[in-house]
């Protein structure tokens, strides 16, 4: 399937058939996920969850997403959170860049906050979403559907999966053959949502 068609076909799905996803497709999804860009200080790790008991445990650690337990496979997108802004010099690229992006006051708060793991999970979350999107688009190319789930008790999920302290789950992507007909996405008007060179609406 052409990429443009994959993007048109992509819809968030929350109800799946019982049909299993083949190992070949899972391997292909993982291969494509591994092509997502990583940051200098955050490597990705992926969990493939097919065990019913584990899926049920993970579902209970989400916010109103019990339905993920019915998906044939869950891809758990994890990141390495070894890097900590608190331990870096003020002139380190990561510190300077994060201050440049969010402002010095926010960065200083995050560097001084006592819950280091929570701060690292927050700061290192966004890159993993790129890998999650790779998973979803590759799934669609195989006739599957998925959805990004990220409102979860991350520490509970980390415990369920036995993840080491420097690795954290950031996103779960349930994948399977759709058991629903998702609504067509309302395309926004280019004139309403796009600006060129300067916002003058």
NORLINJO-V122303 format. One record per pair of residues at least 12 apart in sequence whose ideal C-beta (glycine too) atoms are under 6 Angstrom apart, sorted by the first residue. I is the first residue (numbers start at 1). J is the second residue. D is the distance in whole Angstrom. If there is no record, write none. Layout:
i j d
I J D
I J D
This chain:
i j d
1 141 5
6 137 5
6 140 5
6 141 5
9 140 5
10 140 5
11 182 4
12 147 4
13 145 4
13 147 6
13 178 5
13 182 6
14 67 5
14 147 6
15 179 4
15 180 4
16 70 6
16 71 5
16 176 3
16 179 5
17 177 4
17 179 5
19 177 5
20 72 5
21 72 5
21 73 5
25 142 5
29 135 6
29 138 5
29 139 6
30 46 6
32 134 5
32 138 4
33 46 6
33 131 5
33 134 5
33 135 5
36 130 5
36 131 4
36 134 5
39 127 5
41 83 4
42 79 5
42 80 6
42 124 5
42 127 6
43 80 4
44 131 5
45 78 4
45 167 6
47 76 3
49 74 4
50 73 5
55 69 5
55 74 6
56 69 5
57 160 5
58 157 6
61 152 6
61 153 5
61 156 4
61 157 5
62 149 6
62 152 5
63 151 4
65 149 5
68 149 6
68 174 4
71 174 3
71 176 5
72 176 4
73 175 5
74 172 6
74 174 5
75 135 5
75 173 4
76 169 5
76 172 5
77 128 5
77 131 6
77 132 5
77 170 6
77 171 4
78 167 5
78 169 5
79 124 5
79 128 5
79 170 5
80 166 6
80 167 6
81 120 4
81 124 5
81 168 5
82 166 5
84 120 6
85 111 5
86 111 5
121 168 5
125 170 5
128 170 4
128 171 6
132 148 5
132 171 5
132 173 5
135 173 5
139 175 5
144 175 5
144 177 6
145 178 4
146 173 5
146 174 6
146 175 4
148 171 6
148 173 6
149 172 5
150 171 5
154 168 6
154 169 6
157 169 5
